[in-house]
Amino acid sequence: MFKNNRGFTLIEMLIVLMVISVLIILFVPNLSDRSGDVHGTGCDALVSLVQSQAELYELEEGSQPGSIQALVDDGYITLDQIECSNGTPLSISNGTVSAD
């Protein structure tokens, strides 16, 4: 059927690898600069989640949680939700959750 057995030459493959390498060199440093933004956004999302769980605790238990550990002990959040991914611990004061 097809009689053309010609494939890519070594030069063509090297050119493709060079273009891919240049693109990686240009984009990877820009992506690593954004990691701080990602951690900050993730921390804000975690604070919102724990805040909603603290409000649920107040609705079900009739009082505000005294600490983040009270939310963990009663099963409202897990141990990996007591601090942000960058290591900032969460705290609760007067029913308001914040990242210290």
C-alpha positions as protocol buffer text, in pm:
chain_id: "A"
residue {
  index: 1
  type: MET
  ca { x: 0 y: 0 z: 0 }
}
residue {
  index: 2
  type: PHE
  ca { x: 239 y: 273 z: 122 }
}
residue {
  index: 3
  type: LYS
  ca { x: 588 y: 248 z: -13 }
}
residue {
  index: 4
  type: ASN
  ca { x: 727 y: 555 z: 161 }
}
residue {
  index: 5
  type: ASN
  ca { x: 938 y: 422 z: 450 }
}
residue {
  index: 6
  type: ARG
  ca { x: 1091 y: 759 z: 517 }
}
residue {
  index: 7
  type: GLY
  ca { x: 1084 y: 872 z: 884 }
}
residue {
  index: 8
  type: PHE
  ca { x: 1218 y: 1173 z: 1068 }
}
residue {
  index: 9
  type: THR
  ca { x: 1585 y: 1252 z: 1022 }
}
residue {
  index: 10
  type: LEU
  ca { x: 1817 y: 1312 z: 1315 }
}
residue {
  index: 11
  type: ILE
  ca { x: 1837 y: 1684 z: 1233 }
}
residue {
  index: 12
  type: GLU
  ca { x: 1457 y: 1717 z: 1238 }
}
residue {
  index: 13
  type: MET
  ca { x: 1437 y: 1546 z: 1574 }
}
residue {
  index: 14
  type: LEU
  ca { x: 1711 y: 1769 z: 1719 }
}
residue {
  index: 15
  type: ILE
  ca { x: 1532 y: 2082 z: 1597 }
}
residue {
  index: 16
  type: VAL
  ca { x: 1207 y: 1971 z: 1763 }
}
residue {
  index: 17
  type: LEU
  ca { x: 1391 y: 1894 z: 2088 }
}
residue {
  index: 18
  type: MET
  ca { x: 1562 y: 2233 z: 2075 }
}
residue {
  index: 19
  type: VAL
  ca { x: 1229 y: 2417 z: 2030 }
}
residue {
  index: 20
  type: ILE
  ca { x: 1074 y: 2224 z: 2320 }
}
residue {
  index: 21
  type: SER
  ca { x: 1378 y: 2298 z: 2539 }
}
residue {
  index: 22
  type: VAL
  ca { x: 1359 y: 2670 z: 2465 }
}
residue {
  index: 23
  type: LEU
  ca { x: 990 y: 2677 z: 2553 }
}
residue {
  index: 24
  type: ILE
  ca { x: 1056 y: 2497 z: 2880 }
}
residue {
  index: 25
  type: ILE
  ca { x: 1339 y: 2737 z: 2966 }
}
residue {
  index: 26
  type: LEU
  ca { x: 1109 y: 3033 z: 2905 }
}
residue {
  index: 27
  type: PHE
  ca { x: 800 y: 2909 z: 3092 }
}
residue {
  index: 28
  type: VAL
  ca { x: 926 y: 2716 z: 3395 }
}
residue {
  index: 29
  type: PRO
  ca { x: 1074 y: 3019 z: 3579 }
}
residue {
  index: 30
  type: ASN
  ca { x: 745 y: 3207 z: 3531 }
}
residue {
  index: 31
  type: LEU
  ca { x: 551 y: 2918 z: 3680 }
}
residue {
  index: 32
  type: SER
  ca { x: 773 y: 2895 z: 3986 }
}
residue {
  index: 33
  type: ASP
  ca { x: 718 y: 3266 z: 4059 }
}
residue {
  index: 34
  type: ARG
  ca { x: 346 y: 3195 z: 4091 }
}
residue {
  index: 35
  type: SER
  ca { x: 380 y: 2938 z: 4369 }
}
residue {
  index: 36
  type: GLY
  ca { x: 346 y: 3208 z: 4636 }
}
residue {
  index: 37
  type: ASP
  ca { x: 18 y: 3323 z: 4480 }
}
residue {
  index: 38
  type: VAL
  ca { x: -107 y: 2966 z: 4471 }
}
residue {
  index: 39
  type: HIS
  ca { x: -24 y: 2907 z: 4838 }
}
residue {
  index: 40
  type: GLY
  ca { x: -193 y: 3235 z: 4936 }
}
residue {
  index: 41
  type: THR
  ca { x: -508 y: 3152 z: 4742 }
}
residue {
  index: 42
  type: GLY
  ca { x: -512 y: 2800 z: 4886 }
}
residue {
  index: 43
  type: CYS
  ca { x: -477 y: 2940 z: 5236 }
}
residue {
  index: 44
  type: ASP
  ca { x: -766 y: 3180 z: 5180 }
}
residue {
  index: 45
  type: ALA
  ca { x: -982 y: 2891 z: 5057 }
}
residue {
  index: 46
  type: LEU
  ca { x: -890 y: 2683 z: 5362 }
}
residue {
  index: 47
  type: VAL
  ca { x: -980 y: 2970 z: 5595 }
}
residue {
  index: 48
  type: SER
  ca { x: -1319 y: 2998 z: 5423 }
}
residue {
  index: 49
  type: LEU
  ca { x: -1378 y: 2625 z: 5457 }
}
residue {
  index: 50
  type: VAL
  ca { x: -1286 y: 2616 z: 5826 }
}
residue {
  index: 51
  type: GLN
  ca { x: -1497 y: 2930 z: 5885 }
}
residue {
  index: 52
  type: SER
  ca { x: -1801 y: 2755 z: 5739 }
}
residue {
  index: 53
  type: GLN
  ca { x: -1732 y: 2451 z: 5955 }
}
residue {
  index: 54
  type: ALA
  ca { x: -1705 y: 2676 z: 6263 }
}
residue {
  index: 55
  type: GLU
  ca { x: -2044 y: 2826 z: 6178 }
}
residue {
  index: 56
  type: LEU
  ca { x: -2189 y: 2476 z: 6138 }
}
residue {
  index: 57
  type: TYR
  ca { x: -2040 y: 2384 z: 6477 }
}
residue {
  index: 58
  type: GLU
  ca { x: -2212 y: 2686 z: 6632 }
}
residue {
  index: 59
  type: LEU
  ca { x: -2546 y: 2591 z: 6474 }
}
residue {
  index: 60
  type: GLU
  ca { x: -2530 y: 2229 z: 6587 }
}
residue {
  index: 61
  type: GLU
  ca { x: -2365 y: 2269 z: 6928 }
}
residue {
  index: 62
  type: GLY
  ca { x: -2522 y: 2600 z: 7033 }
}
residue {
  index: 63
  type: SER
  ca { x: -2192 y: 2772 z: 7110 }
}
residue {
  index: 64
  type: GLN
  ca { x: -1887 y: 2894 z: 6923 }
}
residue {
  index: 65
  type: PRO
  ca { x: -1587 y: 2663 z: 6910 }
}
residue {
  index: 66
  type: GLY
  ca { x: -1319 y: 2763 z: 7157 }
}
residue {
  index: 67
  type: SER
  ca { x: -1032 y: 2655 z: 6937 }
}
residue {
  index: 68
  type: ILE
  ca { x: -944 y: 2488 z: 6610 }
}
residue {
  index: 69
  type: GLN
  ca { x: -873 y: 2172 z: 6806 }
}
residue {
  index: 70
  type: ALA
  ca { x: -1238 y: 2163 z: 6919 }
}
residue {
  index: 71
  type: LEU
  ca { x: -1340 y: 2144 z: 6551 }
}
residue {
  index: 72
  type: VAL
  ca { x: -1096 y: 1858 z: 6499 }
}
residue {
  index: 73
  type: ASP
  ca { x: -1208 y: 1671 z: 6810 }
}
residue {
  index: 74
  type: ASP
  ca { x: -1574 y: 1687 z: 6710 }
}
residue {
  index: 75
  type: GLY
  ca { x: -1505 y: 1581 z: 6350 }
}
residue {
  index: 76
  type: TYR
  ca { x: -1581 y: 1907 z: 6172 }
}
residue {
  index: 77
  type: ILE
  ca { x: -1234 y: 1933 z: 6018 }
}
residue {
  index: 78
  type: THR
  ca { x: -936 y: 1698 z: 5987 }
}
residue {
  index: 79
  type: LEU
  ca { x: -584 y: 1738 z: 6125 }
}
residue {
  index: 80
  type: ASP
  ca { x: -445 y: 1840 z: 5787 }
}
residue {
  index: 81
  type: GLN
  ca { x: -687 y: 2135 z: 5783 }
}
residue {
  index: 82
  type: ILE
  ca { x: -546 y: 2308 z: 6091 }
}
residue {
  index: 83
  type: GLU
  ca { x: -271 y: 2481 z: 5893 }
}
residue {
  index: 84
  type: CYS
  ca { x: -221 y: 2615 z: 5542 }
}
residue {
  index: 85
  type: SER
  ca { x: 2 y: 2441 z: 5292 }
}
residue {
  index: 86
  type: ASN
  ca { x: 274 y: 2699 z: 5356 }
}
residue {
  index: 87
  type: GLY
  ca { x: 276 y: 2605 z: 5727 }
}
residue {
  index: 88
  type: THR
  ca { x: 73 y: 2898 z: 5860 }
}
residue {
  index: 89
  type: PRO
  ca { x: -147 y: 2773 z: 6146 }
}
residue {
  index: 90
  type: LEU
  ca { x: -515 y: 2863 z: 6164 }
}
residue {
  index: 91
  type: SER
  ca { x: -668 y: 3015 z: 6475 }
}
residue {
  index: 92
  type: ILE
  ca { x: -1018 y: 3102 z: 6584 }
}
residue {
  index: 93
  type: SER
  ca { x: -1124 y: 3402 z: 6790 }
}
residue {
  index: 94
  type: ASN
  ca { x: -1484 y: 3503 z: 6863 }
}
residue {
  index: 95
  type: GLY
  ca { x: -1606 y: 3264 z: 6595 }
}
residue {
  index: 96
  type: THR
  ca { x: -1381 y: 3411 z: 6324 }
}
residue {
  index: 97
  type: VAL
  ca { x: -1113 y: 3190 z: 6166 }
}
residue {
  index: 98
  type: SER
  ca { x: -787 y: 3349 z: 6053 }
}
residue {
  index: 99
  type: ALA
  ca { x: -443 y: 3244 z: 5938 }
}
residue {
  index: 100
  type: ASP
  ca { x: -184 y: 3377 z: 6183 }
}
